[in-house]
Amino acid sequence: MDESCKVAFSCLVINESGDMRICRDMEPIGNIKNTTPEEAWNSKAATEVRKKIFVCQKPCKILNCNYIDHE
């Protein structure tokens, strides 16, 4: 069974303040008030968060992960 995190290239969460995050537990990649979702998704900040996601060891599958499997 693949236990790797699935959010790196599949999720974008925007909170009530406009912060955009790939993972709800990591830093924002931008804010909807001053950047588009596409710009944030393709930003250096997003690349850095994805690197952190790939090495993250948190058991998020049971701790409020924002990933939704649509398959």
Buried (B, 14 or more C-beta within 10 A) or exposed (E): EEEEBBBBEEBBEBEEEEBBBBBBBBEBBBBBEEBEEEEBBEBEBBEEBBEBBEEBEEEBEEEEBBBEEEE
